[in-house]
Amino acid sequence: MLMESASRDVPKSLRVWFVIHFVLDIIIAIPMLLVPELLLPLLGWSVVDPITSRLVGAALLGIGVESLIGRNASRDVFKAMLNLKILWASGAILGIGLGLVAGGPPTAWIFLVIFAAFLGLWAYYRVKLR
């Protein structure tokens, strides 16, 4: 009964966003893990470090799959997952921003905007669950 009440305290829209996040993460994670040398040049990267690229793919896979697994979790679990997503998005924004300043490909702006949008979304829900 207590768990049901805590579970209902999580907005349905947040649960839906976790599933959307899973789908988007998997779409990028799988090729980043398996064929970054083919994917990244299509996105404007002329130099590809296959190990670093695969680590990014692994992080996306882990965070994305956890989004799917945890979509029906309690309020406290959502708070912890949102903290992780906020930290990941913030770090990604910083890293992409520094990469752009150092001459990264213009398509990196797309990823910066995507991470910024998710950061705003996750921060909104984290405040809402406070």
ChimeraX commands (.cxc) that place a marker at each C-alpha (Angstrom):
marker #1 position 0.00,0.00,0.00 radius 0.5
marker #1 position 2.76,2.43,0.92 radius 0.5
marker #1 position 4.70,1.48,-2.23 radius 0.5
marker #1 position 1.58,2.07,-4.37 radius 0.5
marker #1 position 1.19,5.55,-2.91 radius 0.5
marker #1 position 4.86,6.39,-3.48 radius 0.5
marker #1 position 4.62,5.03,-7.02 radius 0.5
marker #1 position 1.59,7.21,-7.75 radius 0.5
marker #1 position 3.55,10.26,-6.63 radius 0.5
marker #1 position 5.63,10.01,-9.80 radius 0.5
marker #1 position 3.99,11.80,-12.73 radius 0.5
marker #1 position 2.95,9.51,-15.57 radius 0.5
marker #1 position 4.58,11.95,-17.99 radius 0.5
marker #1 position 7.96,11.36,-16.31 radius 0.5
marker #1 position 7.54,7.61,-16.73 radius 0.5
marker #1 position 6.81,8.21,-20.44 radius 0.5
marker #1 position 9.90,10.41,-20.75 radius 0.5
marker #1 position 12.00,7.61,-19.26 radius 0.5
marker #1 position 10.80,5.27,-22.03 radius 0.5
marker #1 position 11.48,7.92,-24.69 radius 0.5
marker #1 position 14.95,8.42,-23.19 radius 0.5
marker #1 position 15.55,4.66,-23.37 radius 0.5
marker #1 position 14.65,4.57,-27.08 radius 0.5
marker #1 position 16.84,7.57,-27.97 radius 0.5
marker #1 position 19.78,6.26,-25.95 radius 0.5
marker #1 position 19.58,2.82,-27.56 radius 0.5
marker #1 position 19.39,4.28,-31.08 radius 0.5
marker #1 position 22.75,5.98,-30.48 radius 0.5
marker #1 position 24.30,3.49,-28.02 radius 0.5
marker #1 position 24.22,0.39,-30.21 radius 0.5
marker #1 position 26.08,1.89,-33.20 radius 0.5
marker #1 position 28.48,3.70,-30.83 radius 0.5
marker #1 position 29.33,0.36,-29.22 radius 0.5
marker #1 position 29.51,-1.68,-32.42 radius 0.5
marker #1 position 30.57,0.62,-35.27 radius 0.5
marker #1 position 31.66,4.08,-34.10 radius 0.5
marker #1 position 34.13,4.23,-37.00 radius 0.5
marker #1 position 31.15,4.13,-39.40 radius 0.5
marker #1 position 28.68,6.27,-37.41 radius 0.5
marker #1 position 30.79,9.22,-36.29 radius 0.5
marker #1 position 32.18,10.23,-39.71 radius 0.5
marker #1 position 28.56,10.45,-40.91 radius 0.5
marker #1 position 28.02,12.98,-38.11 radius 0.5
marker #1 position 31.05,15.10,-38.99 radius 0.5
marker #1 position 33.78,13.56,-36.85 radius 0.5
marker #1 position 36.96,13.19,-38.86 radius 0.5
marker #1 position 38.93,11.58,-36.04 radius 0.5
marker #1 position 37.35,8.69,-34.14 radius 0.5
marker #1 position 38.79,7.13,-31.01 radius 0.5
marker #1 position 37.02,3.75,-30.97 radius 0.5
marker #1 position 37.58,3.14,-27.26 radius 0.5
marker #1 position 36.27,6.52,-26.09 radius 0.5
marker #1 position 33.36,6.25,-28.53 radius 0.5
marker #1 position 32.47,2.82,-27.19 radius 0.5
marker #1 position 32.66,4.09,-23.61 radius 0.5
marker #1 position 30.10,6.77,-24.52 radius 0.5
marker #1 position 27.97,4.04,-26.10 radius 0.5
marker #1 position 28.26,1.97,-22.93 radius 0.5
marker #1 position 27.21,4.93,-20.77 radius 0.5
marker #1 position 24.23,5.61,-23.02 radius 0.5
marker #1 position 23.30,1.93,-22.95 radius 0.5
marker #1 position 23.49,1.77,-19.16 radius 0.5
marker #1 position 21.53,4.95,-18.54 radius 0.5
marker #1 position 18.98,4.13,-21.24 radius 0.5
marker #1 position 18.32,0.58,-20.10 radius 0.5
marker #1 position 18.03,1.73,-16.49 radius 0.5
marker #1 position 15.44,4.26,-17.67 radius 0.5
marker #1 position 13.37,1.40,-19.06 radius 0.5
marker #1 position 13.92,-0.92,-16.10 radius 0.5
marker #1 position 13.16,1.83,-13.56 radius 0.5
marker #1 position 10.14,3.37,-15.29 radius 0.5
marker #1 position 7.76,1.87,-12.73 radius 0.5
marker #1 position 9.91,2.52,-9.67 radius 0.5
marker #1 position 9.10,4.48,-6.54 radius 0.5
marker #1 position 9.50,8.19,-6.03 radius 0.5
marker #1 position 12.81,7.73,-4.18 radius 0.5
marker #1 position 14.26,5.64,-7.01 radius 0.5
marker #1 position 13.17,8.26,-9.54 radius 0.5
marker #1 position 14.88,10.97,-7.50 radius 0.5
marker #1 position 18.14,9.01,-7.56 radius 0.5
marker #1 position 17.84,8.29,-11.29 radius 0.5
marker #1 position 17.09,11.94,-11.99 radius 0.5
marker #1 position 20.19,12.94,-10.01 radius 0.5
marker #1 position 22.27,10.63,-12.21 radius 0.5
marker #1 position 20.69,11.96,-15.40 radius 0.5
marker #1 position 21.28,15.56,-14.30 radius 0.5
marker #1 position 24.94,14.85,-13.56 radius 0.5
marker #1 position 25.40,12.96,-16.86 radius 0.5
marker #1 position 23.72,15.69,-18.93 radius 0.5
marker #1 position 25.70,18.44,-17.16 radius 0.5
marker #1 position 28.98,16.64,-17.75 radius 0.5
marker #1 position 28.07,15.95,-21.36 radius 0.5
marker #1 position 27.22,19.62,-21.94 radius 0.5
marker #1 position 30.53,20.70,-20.43 radius 0.5
marker #1 position 32.46,18.12,-22.47 radius 0.5
marker #1 position 30.71,18.92,-25.74 radius 0.5
marker #1 position 31.07,22.65,-25.11 radius 0.5
marker #1 position 34.79,22.34,-24.49 radius 0.5
marker #1 position 35.07,20.14,-27.57 radius 0.5
marker #1 position 33.32,22.74,-29.70 radius 0.5
marker #1 position 35.66,25.45,-28.42 radius 0.5
marker #1 position 38.59,23.21,-29.38 radius 0.5
marker #1 position 37.28,22.87,-32.93 radius 0.5
marker #1 position 34.84,19.97,-32.75 radius 0.5
marker #1 position 32.47,19.33,-35.65 radius 0.5
marker #1 position 29.46,21.62,-36.03 radius 0.5
marker #1 position 27.09,18.67,-35.67 radius 0.5
marker #1 position 28.18,18.51,-32.02 radius 0.5
marker #1 position 25.86,21.50,-31.50 radius 0.5
marker #1 position 22.94,19.14,-32.10 radius 0.5
marker #1 position 24.12,16.90,-29.27 radius 0.5
marker #1 position 24.73,19.90,-27.03 radius 0.5
marker #1 position 21.15,21.08,-27.61 radius 0.5
marker #1 position 19.75,17.57,-27.00 radius 0.5
marker #1 position 21.65,17.23,-23.72 radius 0.5
marker #1 position 20.60,20.75,-22.68 radius 0.5
marker #1 position 16.96,19.93,-23.40 radius 0.5
marker #1 position 17.16,16.74,-21.36 radius 0.5
marker #1 position 18.96,18.57,-18.56 radius 0.5
marker #1 position 16.10,21.05,-18.41 radius 0.5
marker #1 position 13.54,18.24,-18.45 radius 0.5
marker #1 position 15.29,16.21,-15.74 radius 0.5
marker #1 position 15.84,19.29,-13.55 radius 0.5
marker #1 position 12.15,20.23,-13.90 radius 0.5
marker #1 position 11.02,16.80,-12.73 radius 0.5
marker #1 position 13.66,16.64,-9.98 radius 0.5
marker #1 position 12.31,19.90,-8.52 radius 0.5
marker #1 position 8.76,18.60,-8.93 radius 0.5
marker #1 position 9.63,15.46,-6.92 radius 0.5
marker #1 position 11.28,17.43,-4.12 radius 0.5
marker link #1:1,2 radius 0.2
marker link #1:2,3 radius 0.2
marker link #1:3,4 radius 0.2
marker link #1:4,5 radius 0.2
marker link #1:5,6 radius 0.2
marker link #1:6,7 radius 0.2
marker link #1:7,8 radius 0.2
marker link #1:8,9 radius 0.2
marker link #1:9,10 radius 0.2
marker link #1:10,11 radius 0.2
marker link #1:11,12 radius 0.2
marker link #1:12,13 radius 0.2
marker link #1:13,14 radius 0.2
marker link #1:14,15 radius 0.2
marker link #1:15,16 radius 0.2
marker link #1:16,17 radius 0.2
marker link #1:17,18 radius 0.2
marker link #1:18,19 radius 0.2
marker link #1:19,20 radius 0.2
marker link #1:20,21 radius 0.2
marker link #1:21,22 radius 0.2
marker link #1:22,23 radius 0.2
marker link #1:23,24 radius 0.2
marker link #1:24,25 radius 0.2
marker link #1:25,26 radius 0.2
marker link #1:26,27 radius 0.2
marker link #1:27,28 radius 0.2
marker link #1:28,29 radius 0.2
marker link #1:29,30 radius 0.2
marker link #1:30,31 radius 0.2
marker link #1:31,32 radius 0.2
marker link #1:32,33 radius 0.2
marker link #1:33,34 radius 0.2
marker link #1:34,35 radius 0.2
marker link #1:35,36 radius 0.2
marker link #1:36,37 radius 0.2
marker link #1:37,38 radius 0.2
marker link #1:38,39 radius 0.2
marker link #1:39,40 radius 0.2
marker link #1:40,41 radius 0.2
marker link #1:41,42 radius 0.2
marker link #1:42,43 radius 0.2
marker link #1:43,44 radius 0.2
marker link #1:44,45 radius 0.2
marker link #1:45,46 radius 0.2
marker link #1:46,47 radius 0.2
marker link #1:47,48 radius 0.2
marker link #1:48,49 radius 0.2
marker link #1:49,50 radius 0.2
marker link #1:50,51 radius 0.2
marker link #1:51,52 radius 0.2
marker link #1:52,53 radius 0.2
marker link #1:53,54 radius 0.2
marker link #1:54,55 radius 0.2
marker link #1:55,56 radius 0.2
marker link #1:56,57 radius 0.2
marker link #1:57,58 radius 0.2
marker link #1:58,59 radius 0.2
marker link #1:59,60 radius 0.2
marker link #1:60,61 radius 0.2
marker link #1:61,62 radius 0.2
marker link #1:62,63 radius 0.2
marker link #1:63,64 radius 0.2
marker link #1:64,65 radius 0.2
marker link #1:65,66 radius 0.2
marker link #1:66,67 radius 0.2
marker link #1:67,68 radius 0.2
marker link #1:68,69 radius 0.2
marker link #1:69,70 radius 0.2
marker link #1:70,71 radius 0.2
marker link #1:71,72 radius 0.2
marker link #1:72,73 radius 0.2
marker link #1:73,74 radius 0.2
marker link #1:74,75 radius 0.2
marker link #1:75,76 radius 0.2
marker link #1:76,77 radius 0.2
marker link #1:77,78 radius 0.2
marker link #1:78,79 radius 0.2
marker link #1:79,80 radius 0.2
marker link #1:80,81 radius 0.2
marker link #1:81,82 radius 0.2
marker link #1:82,83 radius 0.2
marker link #1:83,84 radius 0.2
marker link #1:84,85 radius 0.2
marker link #1:85,86 radius 0.2
marker link #1:86,87 radius 0.2
marker link #1:87,88 radius 0.2
marker link #1:88,89 radius 0.2
marker link #1:89,90 radius 0.2
marker link #1:90,91 radius 0.2
marker link #1:91,92 radius 0.2
marker link #1:92,93 radius 0.2
marker link #1:93,94 radius 0.2
marker link #1:94,95 radius 0.2
marker link #1:95,96 radius 0.2
marker link #1:96,97 radius 0.2
marker link #1:97,98 radius 0.2
marker link #1:98,99 radius 0.2
marker link #1:99,100 radius 0.2
marker link #1:100,101 radius 0.2
marker link #1:101,102 radius 0.2
marker link #1:102,103 radius 0.2
marker link #1:103,104 radius 0.2
marker link #1:104,105 radius 0.2
marker link #1:105,106 radius 0.2
marker link #1:106,107 radius 0.2
marker link #1:107,108 radius 0.2
marker link #1:108,109 radius 0.2
marker link #1:109,110 radius 0.2
marker link #1:110,111 radius 0.2
marker link #1:111,112 radius 0.2
marker link #1:112,113 radius 0.2
marker link #1:113,114 radius 0.2
marker link #1:114,115 radius 0.2
marker link #1:115,116 radius 0.2
marker link #1:116,117 radius 0.2
marker link #1:117,118 radius 0.2
marker link #1:118,119 radius 0.2
marker link #1:119,120 radius 0.2
marker link #1:120,121 radius 0.2
marker link #1:121,122 radius 0.2
marker link #1:122,123 radius 0.2
marker link #1:123,124 radius 0.2
marker link #1:124,125 radius 0.2
marker link #1:125,126 radius 0.2
marker link #1:126,127 radius 0.2
marker link #1:127,128 radius 0.2
marker link #1:128,129 radius 0.2
marker link #1:129,130 radius 0.2
view
